[in-house]
Amino acid sequence: MLGMNTRKKSAMLLLTAVMSISLFGCSTGNSTTGNAAQPAGEGNTAAAAETTKPAGGKLVLYSAGPQKLADNIVSGFTDKTGIEVEMFQGTTGKILARMEAEKSNPVADVVILASLPSAQALKADGLTMPYPEAANADKLNKDWSDAEGNYFSSSASALGIVYNTKLVSTPPTSWAELATPAWKDAVNIPDPTLSGSALDFITGYLSANGEKGWDLLSAYKANGAAMAGANQEALDPVITGAKSIVAAGVDYMAYSSKAKGEPLDIVYPEEGTVISPRPAAILKSSPNVENAKAFIDYLLSDEAQKLVADAYLIPGREDIEATNRANVKDIPQLKVDWNWMSEHGEETAARFSETFK
């Protein structure tokens, strides 16, 4: 299912790593309540409204976090359509692992992942169902979604330097600065075999800087930086003050924690960073195709995009901006190559793990 073709390496990497830990133990419960060009569906909003005719019944959704946003979207969708949703919520790696375990009897209709290369891999494997008529697909960021309608990035997060404001009075302004003695033994970095966004950052940085990009990552290790699990595991010690900084921290988690009163803030390094889209796709094996199409339509609606913005994520639609965080135009970006990132994810993560072990 998630076999051995070239473009699925990053997805397989996450899958293999997570399966070795725990396949189903991290489910948070059920709910009833690269370059891609222009997304298909431009001008097809009206057509979508005509062709999407939910047949009742249910929808099975596998969704990467955040949990509260996923719950709110499911609740809004059910209120609008009457369709009940069974949801598995976890990291991208856990979702891919579950799909692999269920490959002989797939049950999911829609997946929402936190990594664009993983969605590219699903498409390359022929596991996605194109839905070019999706409502509002023509309003999505064209670099984040599939031109043929195989996946739609309804949100995105950016990777930055997240720091404890009680410990850091003058935050670093560049990635390079984290390799200096001032930050020795003070930095966590998420594990790219467990975090799709961390893998996006590392492969994105290398795609923009070439082989010399490894000099910085090796310098991090030499300066005492620690590879510290997935995103939340890397962030928690910074919240408590055990560490000062997360390199390649997920920005919406920082904004959300800051809003709750935690001593956190974030800077986007001056060299630029990676904005990591969060794609949603209908699976070709979906038992509830019309309901899956209705869910994608809802995900791209004004209502759901506001829920995205309220969760401190960047909305996927270009005509909607968040008011509680930096938007795309405010964030300096590296010139990344998503095709290269997708094709070199496995070897990059393996080398990173070897460097940091």
C-alpha positions in Angstrom: 0.0 0.0 0.0 2.6 2.5 1.0 5.1 0.5 -1.0 8.6 1.3 -2.3 8.2 3.9 -5.1 10.6 6.8 -4.9 8.2 9.6 -4.0 6.8 7.9 -0.9 10.0 7.6 1.0 9.2 10.3 3.6 5.8 8.7 4.3 7.4 5.3 4.7 10.0 6.7 7.0 7.4 8.1 9.4 5.3 5.0 9.1 8.2 2.6 10.0 9.4 4.7 12.9 6.0 4.9 14.5 5.0 1.3 14.0 8.1 0.3 15.9 6.8 2.3 18.9 3.0 1.8 19.1 0.5 1.3 16.4 -2.8 2.1 18.0 -2.1 3.2 21.5 -2.2 6.9 20.9 -5.6 7.2 19.4 -7.4 10.1 21.1 -10.8 8.6 20.6 -13.7 8.5 18.3 -16.0 11.4 17.6 -19.7 11.1 16.8 -20.5 14.3 17.3 5.6 20.5 -4.4 5.4 22.0 -6.3 1.9 21.5 -7.1 0.4 23.8 -9.5 -3.0 25.4 -9.6 -5.6 23.3 -7.8 -8.2 21.9 -10.0 -11.7 23.1 -9.4 -11.2 26.7 -10.4 -14.6 28.1 -11.3 -16.2 24.9 -10.2 -17.8 26.0 -7.0 -21.3 25.9 -8.3 -20.7 22.5 -9.9 -19.4 21.1 -6.6 -22.6 22.2 -4.9 -24.6 20.3 -7.4 -22.5 17.1 -7.5 -22.0 16.8 -3.7 -25.0 14.9 -2.5 -24.2 13.2 0.8 -26.1 9.9 1.2 -26.4 10.0 4.9 -24.6 7.5 7.1 -21.1 8.2 8.4 -17.6 9.4 7.6 -14.4 7.9 8.9 -11.7 10.6 9.3 -8.1 10.2 10.1 -6.8 13.6 11.2 -3.5 15.0 12.4 -3.8 17.5 15.2 -4.5 19.9 16.7 -7.2 18.0 18.6 -9.4 20.9 19.4 -9.5 22.1 15.8 -10.3 18.6 14.5 -13.1 18.3 17.0 -14.5 21.7 16.0 -14.4 20.9 12.3 -16.1 17.6 12.9 -18.8 19.2 15.0 -19.4 21.9 12.4 -19.6 19.4 9.6 -22.1 17.2 11.4 -24.2 20.2 12.3 -24.3 21.2 8.6 -24.8 17.8 7.1 -26.1 15.4 9.7 -23.3 13.1 8.8 -21.8 11.4 11.8 -18.0 11.2 11.9 -15.7 8.6 13.4 -12.3 10.2 13.9 -8.9 8.8 14.6 -6.7 11.7 15.7 -2.9 11.4 15.8 0.4 12.4 14.2 1.0 12.0 10.5 3.2 9.0 11.3 0.6 7.3 13.4 -2.1 7.8 10.7 0.2 6.3 8.0 0.9 3.4 10.3 -2.7 2.8 10.8 -3.4 2.9 7.1 -0.7 0.4 6.5 -2.1 -2.0 9.1 -5.6 -1.7 7.5 -4.4 -2.0 3.9 -6.3 -5.3 3.4 -9.5 -3.8 4.8 -9.3 0.0 4.6 -12.0 1.9 6.5 -10.9 5.6 6.3 -12.7 8.0 3.9 -10.6 11.1 4.4 -7.1 11.8 5.8 -5.7 15.1 7.0 -1.9 15.1 7.3 0.7 17.5 8.6 3.1 16.9 5.8 2.8 17.8 2.1 5.3 15.1 1.0 3.2 12.4 2.7 0.2 13.5 0.6 2.3 13.5 -2.5 3.4 10.0 -1.7 -0.3 8.9 -1.3 -1.0 10.3 -4.7 2.0 8.7 -6.3 0.9 5.3 -4.9 -2.5 5.8 -6.4 -4.3 5.9 -3.1 -6.1 9.2 -3.5 -9.3 10.0 -5.3 -9.3 13.2 -7.3 -12.1 15.6 -6.5 -11.4 18.5 -9.0 -14.9 19.9 -8.4 -14.3 20.7 -4.7 -15.9 23.9 -3.6 -13.5 26.8 -3.1 -10.5 24.8 -4.4 -9.8 27.7 -6.7 -9.2 30.0 -3.7 -6.5 27.7 -2.1 -2.8 28.6 -2.1 -1.8 27.0 -5.4 1.7 25.9 -4.2 0.2 23.8 -1.4 -2.5 21.7 -3.2 -2.7 19.3 -6.1 -3.5 20.5 -9.6 -5.6 17.5 -10.2 -7.6 17.7 -7.0 -5.9 14.7 -5.2 -5.2 16.7 -2.0 -6.1 20.1 -0.7 -4.1 22.0 1.9 -6.7 23.6 4.1 -4.2 25.0 6.6 -0.5 25.4 7.2 2.0 26.0 9.9 5.5 27.6 9.8 8.6 26.5 11.6 10.4 29.0 13.8 12.6 29.5 16.8 10.3 29.1 19.9 11.7 30.3 23.1 11.0 30.6 26.8 10.5 34.3 27.5 11.6 33.9 31.2 14.9 32.5 30.1 15.6 34.4 26.8 15.5 38.2 26.9 17.1 38.7 23.5 16.0 35.9 21.2 18.2 34.6 18.3 17.2 36.0 14.9 18.9 33.4 12.7 19.2 29.6 12.5 23.0 30.0 12.5 22.9 31.7 15.9 21.7 28.6 17.6 25.1 27.0 16.9 26.9 29.6 18.9 28.2 29.2 22.5 25.4 31.4 23.8 22.9 28.6 23.2 25.0 25.6 24.2 22.9 22.8 25.7 19.8 25.0 25.5 18.1 23.8 22.3 15.7 21.0 21.5 14.9 20.0 17.9 12.0 17.6 17.1 12.7 14.2 15.7 12.0 14.1 11.9 11.1 10.4 12.1 8.2 11.3 14.4 7.3 14.8 13.2 6.3 15.5 9.5 6.7 19.2 10.0 10.3 18.7 11.4 11.1 16.6 8.4 9.7 19.3 6.2 12.0 21.9 7.8 15.1 19.8 7.6 14.6 18.7 4.1 13.5 22.2 3.1 16.6 23.7 4.7 18.8 21.2 2.8 16.9 21.7 -0.5 17.6 25.4 -0.2 21.2 25.2 1.0 22.5 22.0 -0.5 25.0 19.7 1.2 26.5 22.6 3.2 23.2 22.7 5.0 24.4 19.7 7.0 27.2 21.9 8.5 24.6 23.8 10.5 22.8 20.6 11.7 26.1 19.1 12.7 27.0 22.3 14.5 23.7 22.1 16.4 24.7 18.6 17.6 28.2 19.8 18.6 26.6 22.6 20.5 24.5 20.3 22.6 21.2 20.5 20.8 19.0 17.5 21.7 16.6 15.6 19.4 13.5 15.4 21.6 10.6 13.4 20.3 7.7 14.8 18.3 6.7 18.5 18.4 5.0 18.5 21.8 7.7 16.5 23.5 10.3 19.0 22.2 8.2 22.0 23.3 7.2 20.8 26.9 10.8 21.2 28.3 10.9 24.8 27.0 7.5 25.6 28.6 8.8 24.3 32.0 12.2 25.9 31.6 14.3 22.8 31.4 15.4 24.0 27.9 15.3 27.5 26.5 14.5 27.0 22.8 13.0 24.7 20.2 14.6 24.9 16.8 12.0 24.3 14.1 9.2 24.6 16.5 5.7 24.5 15.1 4.3 28.1 15.3 0.6 27.4 15.9 1.6 25.4 19.1 3.7 28.4 20.3 0.9 30.9 19.6 -1.7 28.7 21.3 0.5 28.1 24.4 1.3 31.8 24.6 -2.4 32.7 24.5 -2.9 30.3 27.4 -0.4 32.3 29.4 2.7 30.1 28.9 6.0 32.0 28.8 6.6 31.4 25.1 7.1 33.4 22.0 8.4 32.7 18.5 10.7 34.4 15.9 11.0 33.5 12.2 14.7 33.5 11.3 16.0 36.1 8.9 17.4 33.4 6.5 13.8 32.2 6.0 12.0 29.1 7.0 9.6 26.5 5.8 5.8 26.8 5.8 4.4 23.3 6.1 1.0 22.8 4.4 -1.5 20.4 5.9 -3.2 18.5 3.1 -6.5 16.6 3.2 -7.3 13.9 0.7 -10.1 11.5 -0.1 -8.9 7.9 -0.2 -9.6 5.9 -3.3 -10.8 3.1 -1.0 -13.4 5.3 0.6 -16.6 3.5 1.5 -18.5 6.8 1.7 -17.4 8.8 -1.3 -20.2 11.4 -1.3 -19.8 12.1 2.4 -16.1 12.4 1.8 -16.7 15.0 -0.9 -19.1 16.9 1.4 -16.4 16.9 4.1 -13.8 18.4 1.7 -16.3 21.0 0.7 -16.9 21.9 4.3 -13.1 22.0 5.1 -12.7 24.6 2.4 -15.7 26.7 3.4 -15.7 30.1 5.0 -16.9 28.6 8.3 -14.2 25.9 8.5 -11.4 28.3 7.4 -12.3 30.6 10.3 -12.0 27.6 12.6 -8.5 27.1 11.2 -7.6 30.7 11.8 -9.0 30.6 15.3 -6.7 27.6 16.0 -3.6 29.8 15.2 -3.0 28.0 11.9 -2.5 29.7 8.5 -5.8 29.3 6.5 -5.3 27.4 3.2 -7.5 29.8 1.3 -5.6 32.9 0.1 -8.6 35.1 0.6 -8.7 34.5 4.3 -6.1 35.6 6.8 -5.6 34.9 10.5 -5.8 37.9 12.8 -4.1 36.2 15.8 -0.7 35.3 14.2 1.7 36.0 11.4 0.4 35.2 7.9 2.3 34.1 4.9 3.2 37.6 3.8 4.8 38.2 7.2 7.1 35.2 7.2 10.5 35.0 5.4 10.7 31.8 3.5 13.4 29.6 2.1 13.2 28.7 -1.6 12.4 25.0 -1.1 11.9 22.3 -3.6 9.0 20.0 -2.5 9.9 17.4 -5.1 13.4 17.1 -3.8 12.1 17.1 -0.2 9.7 14.3 -1.0 12.3 12.2 -2.8 15.0 12.6 -0.1 13.0 12.4 3.1 14.0 8.9 4.1 17.8 9.4 3.6 17.7 12.8 5.3 15.9 11.6 8.4 18.2 8.6 8.7 21.3 10.8 8.4 19.8 13.3 10.9 19.1 10.5 13.4 22.6 9.1 13.0 24.0 12.6 13.6 22.0 13.2 16.7 22.1 9.7 18.3 
